[in-house]
Amino acid sequence: MFDIVIWVTVSKEWSLKKLQGAIMQRLKLNMESTVDIEENAWRISEELKGKKCLILMDEVCDFIDLQKVMGIQDHQESKVVLASRLRDICKDMDADELINVKPLSDHEAFNMFKEKVGQFIHCPGIKPVAELVVRVWGLPLLIDRVARTFRKKEKNVSLWRDGLNNLRRWENTQGMDEVLEFLRFCYDNLDSDAKKVCFLYGALYPEEYEIYIDYLLECWRAEGFILDADEFVHDKNVFRDARDKGHAILDDLINVSLLESSEKRKCVKMNKVLRDMALKISSQIGDSKFLAKPCEGLEEPPNHEEWKQARRISLMDNELCSLPETLDCCDLLTLLLQRNKNLSTIPKFFFKSMSSFQVLDLHGTSIESLPSSLSSLICLRGLYLNSCIHLVELPTEIEALVQLEVLDIRGTKISLLQIRSLVWLKCLRISLSNFGMGGHTQNQLGNVSRFVSLEEFSVVFDSSKQWWDKIVEAISTEVATLKRLTSLQFCFPKVDCLEVFVTTSPVWKKGSCLTFQFAVGDHDSTCFQILESFDYPSYNFLTLVNSEGVNLVISKVLMETHAFGLINHKGVSRLSDFGIENMDNMLVCLIERCNEIETIINGNGITKGVLECLEDLRVNNVLKLESIWQGPVHAGSLTQLTTLTLVKCPELKKIFSNGMIQQLFELQHLRVEECDQIEEIIMESENIVLESCSLPRLKTLVLLDLPKLRSIWVNESLEWPSLQSIKISMCDMLKRLPFNIANATKLRLIEGQQSWWGALVWEDDAIKQRLQPLCILN
């Protein structure tokens, strides 16, 4: 077996530096200390000395000199597996063995198709058609996509036969074109033009790039892909409704695998094959031509003819220093220039011909101002200037942008005064510092209430200036006057300020129509970083920081809260002090540095199941915590909990109290770290009668730096039916694992220290022989 496995996807825009960066990230090496390729190779080589390393390189499309990348010749025990569509690449890289990955057999392909389609495969008349479908090709990627499309046809045999006829149109194509044309079938089967153009729009971003969903939906809306039939109905929340429509389209695209969900729940991405297909399709559509060159290291902009022909242009993440002085771009709809860090100036007449423009993204550039020709963008609906840290002013002509709906000026030096005329905005994102730019803080009062059409308002904390405390109550009162809000992100330095909003806002009084992210207390910018770490889109967040006791208004907000962060809070000994009845909607809970908390929930006096929706519980650095649950555990409590994380709780002795495990049939991930008093993960004294099928969904178990830990479970009686990986480090007293020849059948990985593994005691050497191949030891 290998000491370490490194998996790298080699993108089309790969470079030695990027490849080294991916490997160094996996090795947890500091990538900022050097930019020299030879020095990086030496550092990688030194890190791998004495280790057996397996390197998996996917989508290799060009020759890679592994000696230059990592000094591979010095590591004879290491192995490299590379995947490429080009056999010559494998030969050029001196591959010892070439393995041709063949299509699945008819039997394998049908079984895979049947698994993806589900129950409809057994309906009368469907199975013969299905067998013909999978014979077209046996490529797993294509079977997955096609199966998802046919699953939507359900029991209708006519729709299945029609789908088969559509497939046969591309039966004779060859090579990579066959994949693209085959996937074109899934695209053609989308049931609306809106879905098709939304899919194509994803090709403006690099392959495998994580696209923020909220941002993508805003672009779709700005381009008119998801307009509402009731667009001009008075008092209708058109922006929220458009988001809802966008999410429905996004869900459909993901379900047929034309877009992919990211590990970050707030993002989606498009793989290389699908992006290639989208670009090919867009090139064939007269009114949808793309100029998409993201991440290509461009230092010079494309020529004038390329600009003129394109409807949508993506030049993000390049090295552009300048833009053309003038252009003929009357048909241009979208221009993405974000993160061209060397771009400091926009030419005076650059926007002059762009009257159809709808999306402009300049965020993360070095621009200091925008030209007066900005006024030509009379159709502009989305303007992104966030993280333009040198941007000081906007031209007065910005008031000509009467169609503008989304404006993001977070992290800029723009004063709120400069945008006060844009009263038609529907989505505004600013930083606290935008209130105080230029030393005229008091002049900012009265500006927020002008934005009467705002549906989404976000104020992020980027400053610790004391002036915020002086004006926040007045600002809170202004925010409370916004009658069309559907989403609010805001910092309340005191609970009293939150109370001002809650008691006076007509939106809050309506009930559940407001999505919120509230940080309450004496906080800093880390509060919203904590909120972001939850990674749950469209949830209501409440973070209570450096506060004390229980307040009625907090309990009231908790009733609507999905994700709750309690940080450095005093005056409570348990989470349930806030009123367990107020936590029925809570999905995520983080408790950190609350050094008076002794238990999370006190079940005494509770007569029914509680925290029935909680999915994720994280407890970090709580010095007096002794247990998670105290007292009886009623049926239904914690039944949705999937993740439990316990870190730096030095007095914690009891994780699963009596009756708790019986409720945790959804628990998938358990992490316990630096909890000095833990002796047993599952205490025998608390779990005298424990069924063998307990913790049926547990997939990962991580145990780190537990000096007194001697047992995971007292014997091998548990089945561990879903357990896939365990990681154990610095648990020197743990001498036995709860496994035998027959249980934990899905276990694929055991990470630990060689010394710990060597000291383990086994009932039977056959158990060790079974588990040894699963180990990665260091």
Buried (B, 14 or more C-beta within 10 A) or exposed (E): EBBBBBEBBBBBBBEBEBBBBBBBEBBEBEBEEBEEBEEBBBBBBEBBEEBBBBBBBBBBBEEBEBEBBBBBEBBEEBEBEBBBEEEEBBEEBEBEEEEEEEEBEEEBBBBBBBEBBEEBBEBEEBBEBBBBBBEBBBBBBBBBBBBBBBBBBBEBBEBBBBBBEBBEEBEEEEEEEBBBBBBBBBBEBBEEEBBBBBBBBBBBBBBBBBBBBBBBBBBBBBBEBBBBEEEEEEEEBBBBBBBBBBBEBBEBBBEBBBBBEBEBBBBBBBBBBBBBBBBBBBEEEEEBBBBBBBBEEBEEBBEEEEBBEBBBBBBBBBEBBBBBEBBEBEBBBBBBBBBBBEBBBBBEBBBBBBBBBBBBBBBBBBBBBBBBBBBBBBBBBBBBBBBBEEBBBBBEBBBBBEBBBBBBBBBBBBBBBBBBEBEBBBBBBBBBBBBBBEEEBEBBBEBBBBBEBBBBBBBBBBBEEEBBEEBBBBBBBBBBBBEBBBBBBBBBBBBEBBBBBBEBBEBBEEEEEBBBBBBBBEBBBBBBEBBEBBBBBBBBBBBBBBBBEEBEBBBBBBBBBBBBBBBBBEEBEBBBBBBBEBBEBBBBBBBBBBEBBBBBBBBEEBEEBBBBBBBBBBBBBBBBBBBBBBBBBBEEBBBBBBBBBBBBBBBBBBBBBBBBBBBBBBBBBBBBBBBBBBBBBBBEEBBEEBEEEBBBBBBBBBBBBBBBBBBBBBEBEBBBBBBBBBBBBBBBEBEBBBBBEEBBEEBEEBBBBEEBBEEBEBEEEEBBEBBEEBBBBE
